[in-house]
């Protein structure tokens, strides 16, 4: 039976940079490598701490994981 092994975890902050001429949002992104063992709560706290250093408003926080599939 196949299993997955978490290889890497990244934290991506999405900031609202403004709107275009059609009124659609324009986003700016910042991506940080994190420990694969980081919990969602730890990532969320780190994201808010990092966002407080930015001039743009934080729109959302994303977690991107890479898993290996092994037998």
C-alpha positions in Angstrom: 0.0 0.0 0.0 1.3 3.5 -0.9 2.0 6.1 1.8 3.0 9.7 1.7 6.0 11.4 3.4 5.9 15.2 3.9 9.0 16.6 2.2 8.7 20.4 2.4 6.2 22.9 3.6 6.0 26.5 2.4 4.1 29.5 3.8 2.6 31.9 1.2 1.3 35.3 2.2 -1.1 36.9 -0.3 -1.4 40.7 -0.1 -3.9 42.9 -1.8 -1.9 45.3 -3.9 -4.8 47.2 -5.5 -7.2 46.8 -8.4 -6.9 46.9 -12.1 -8.9 49.1 -14.5 -11.7 46.5 -14.5 -11.9 46.5 -10.7 -10.3 43.1 -10.4 -7.9 42.6 -7.5 -4.2 42.6 -8.0 -2.2 40.4 -5.6 1.4 40.4 -4.4 2.9 37.2 -2.9 5.7 36.4 -0.4 6.7 32.8 0.0 8.8 31.4 2.9 10.3 28.0 3.5 9.3 26.5 6.8 10.0 23.4 8.8 7.9 20.4 7.6 6.9 19.8 11.2 5.3 23.3 11.6 1.7 23.2 12.6 -1.0 25.2 11.0 -1.3 27.3 14.2 2.4 28.1 14.1 2.3 29.0 10.4 -0.7 31.3 11.0 1.0 33.1 13.9 4.2 33.5 11.8 2.1 34.8 8.9 0.5 37.4 10.9 3.8 38.5 12.5 5.4 38.8 9.0 2.3 40.6 7.6 2.5 43.2 10.3 5.9 44.2 8.8 4.3 44.8 5.4 2.6 47.9 4.1 0.0 46.0 2.1 -3.1 44.4 3.7 -2.9 40.6 4.1 -5.7 39.0 2.0 -5.0 35.3 2.9 -2.5 32.8 4.1 -1.7 29.6 2.1 0.2 26.5 3.0 1.9 24.5 0.2 3.1 21.0 1.0 5.2 18.6 -1.1 4.7 15.0 -0.4 6.6 11.9 -1.7 4.5 8.9 -2.5 6.2 5.7 -1.5 5.4 2.1 -1.3 
